[in-house]
Amino acid sequence: MDLLRDNMVLIVTVVVLIGIWFALRTTATQFASDSSLDSMLGRGEPVVLEFFGNT
């Protein structure tokens, strides 16, 4: 119990940072074709487009 009490600030800080990361991360959206991507881009809403290549 002393370990938890002595490190409470560190534990709370790490838990809060993990919670912020989960709240602000972007999720991947799979597009079946180019036309589905075009339809999403044409809605008039702001879109963040990120390309990732794992090669």
Secondary structure as GFF3:
##gff-version 3
##sequence-region A 1 55
A	DSSP	alpha_helix	2	6	.	.	.	ID=ss1
A	DSSP	alpha_helix	8	24	.	.	.	ID=ss2
A	DSSP	alpha_helix	34	41	.	.	.	ID=ss3
###
